[in-house]
Amino acid sequence: MSEPLPIFLACLPGLEPALAAEARALGLPEPRVTAGGVDTMGSWPDIWRANIALRGASRVLVRIGSFRALHLAQLDKRSRKFAWGEYLRPDVPLRVEAHCTRSRIYHQKAAAQRVERAISDTLGAPVLAEADLRLMVRIEDDLVTLSLDTSGEGLHKRGYKLATGKAPLRETMAALFLSQMGFDGSQPVLDPMCGSGTFVIEAAEIATGLAPGRTRPFAFELLATYDPKVSAALRQQEPRMGPLQFFGYDRDQGAIQNSIRNADRAGVAHCTRFACQPISALSRPDTEPGLIMVNPPYGARLGNAKLLYALYGTLGERLRTEFKGWRVGLVTSERKLAHATGLPLTPGPLIPHGSLKIQLFQSAPL
Ligand SMILES: C[S@@+](CC[C@H](N)C(=O)[O-])C[C@H]1O[C@@H](n2cnc3c(N)ncnc32)[C@H](O)[C@@H]1O
């Protein structure tokens, strides 16, 4: 196998330490937290494994080379000398994106065009704006770095969710929030406002031992380095049939139908249960204490402020009364709404989510 390559695991800012812990648990060497992700090293099978198995990474980039270029003619010359055939296939279209910072080459479009032309002239690979494969050219302080996006579609797309509600959480985010709560697959998880079922299905997949990318396609399959046999072996799963201990409720019947369909497609129907029920009717299931993971409506996205305070108040009251010994992980964009639950909650880092910033508020056992 080839020399290890530098790998960048991208994630949302604020979630880097949780992703580094996950990368370490997967056996990736010395994961280092940087802004917006985690740096590590690995072989191509490590890159495939990272894509297939990591729950919290939003994409996996691999650095395939770097050289200095002070002007476009130099970029052109050095790009023509690069061994593209080691990574790219002449029959697979790709697109090139360039970003320039603090460099004498400042025209991004011209930089991308030079690299595109070098690839099509020397290797013959077609360059298409809508290609699934993406080469990223970053020019910083006159140093050109070439990276391939080995994921393609963002890794939050697990492949099972066809149906979502109004404001779904990203699966990658839900997975990292579960990990910040110390979830290891053994505790029951209940989401009383589950929407499309993201927390419940993510938790059930972890408990069942199902890799998040077991069925979806990846951009790494389009590269010259791809070995379908090794990659297929990495996707092989031995699901564990655990007890029914993942519960989702929502007052919206459509949301519950979506959750049931999503759980079915994800292969976790055996250990999940969804029911249409308002928060005011919430009661404790017949299990050991576990985690309440909840992402109620918030702020500018959904609903009206007065009703929201009342809703958070009811949520806090139901949890205090019914869920002795359970821990709460509440995700919201507004600290005041979290306080309206009356629960003793500690805020985590701010995470960008659309136009808002959200936080995980954690409680000790109630
Ligand atoms: C922000 S969404 C949750 C999204 C979910 N985390 C997902 O990934 O799809 C909030 C959910 O709370 C539900 N909801 C609002 N008021 C409720 C109530 N009183 N009882 C139960 N569910 C409620 C809404 O129907 C909506 O699905």
The ligand as an SDF file (V2000), in Angstrom:
LIG
                    3D

 27 29  0  0  0  0  0  0  0  0999 V2000
  -37.0650   21.4080   15.4710 C   0  0  0  0  0  0  0  0  0  0  0  0
  -38.2150   20.1210   15.1770 S   0  0  0  0  0  0  0  0  0  0  0  0
  -37.3280   18.6740   15.6120 C   0  0  0  0  0  0  0  0  0  0  0  0
  -36.5280   18.1520   14.4540 C   0  0  0  0  0  0  0  0  0  0  0  0
  -35.8740   16.8140   14.7100 C   0  0  0  0  0  0  0  0  0  0  0  0
  -34.7910   16.9370   15.6750 N   0  0  0  0  0  0  0  0  0  0  0  0
  -35.3680   16.2330   13.4050 C   0  0  0  0  0  0  0  0  0  0  0  0
  -34.1480   16.0220   13.2730 O   0  0  0  0  0  0  0  0  0  0  0  0
  -36.1660   15.9970   12.4890 O   0  0  0  0  0  0  0  0  0  0  0  0
  -39.3270   20.2850   16.5070 C   0  0  0  0  0  0  0  0  0  0  0  0
  -40.4530   19.2620   16.5320 C   0  0  0  0  0  0  0  0  0  0  0  0
  -41.2260   19.4810   17.7170 O   0  0  0  0  0  0  0  0  0  0  0  0
  -42.5550   19.0970   17.4380 C   0  0  0  0  0  0  0  0  0  0  0  0
  -43.4530   19.7010   18.4380 N   0  0  0  0  0  0  0  0  0  0  0  0
  -43.7810   20.9950   18.5720 C   0  0  0  0  0  0  0  0  0  0  0  0
  -44.6170   21.1630   19.6120 N   0  0  0  0  0  0  0  0  0  0  0  0
  -44.8090   19.9430   20.1650 C   0  0  0  0  0  0  0  0  0  0  0  0
  -45.5780   19.4540   21.2830 C   0  0  0  0  0  0  0  0  0  0  0  0
  -46.2980   20.2810   22.0190 N   0  0  0  0  0  0  0  0  0  0  0  0
  -45.5350   18.1330   21.5600 N   0  0  0  0  0  0  0  0  0  0  0  0
  -44.7750   17.2910   20.8030 C   0  0  0  0  0  0  0  0  0  0  0  0
  -44.0570   17.6980   19.7230 N   0  0  0  0  0  0  0  0  0  0  0  0
  -44.0730   19.0060   19.4200 C   0  0  0  0  0  0  0  0  0  0  0  0
  -42.7840   19.5810   16.0110 C   0  0  0  0  0  0  0  0  0  0  0  0
  -43.8460   18.8840   15.3910 O   0  0  0  0  0  0  0  0  0  0  0  0
  -41.4060   19.3160   15.3630 C   0  0  0  0  0  0  0  0  0  0  0  0
  -41.4080   18.0860   14.6800 O   0  0  0  0  0  0  0  0  0  0  0  0
  1  2  1  0
  2  3  1  0
  2 10  1  0
  3  4  1  0
  4  5  1  0
  5  6  1  0
  5  7  1  0
  7  8  2  0
  7  9  1  0
 10 11  1  0
 11 12  1  0
 11 26  1  0
 12 13  1  0
 13 14  1  0
 13 24  1  0
 14 15  1  0
 14 23  1  0
 15 16  2  0
 16 17  1  0
 17 18  1  0
 17 23  2  0
 18 19  1  0
 18 20  2  0
 20 21  1  0
 21 22  2  0
 22 23  1  0
 24 25  1  0
 24 26  1  0
 26 27  1  0
M  CHG  2   2   1   9  -1
M  END
$$$$
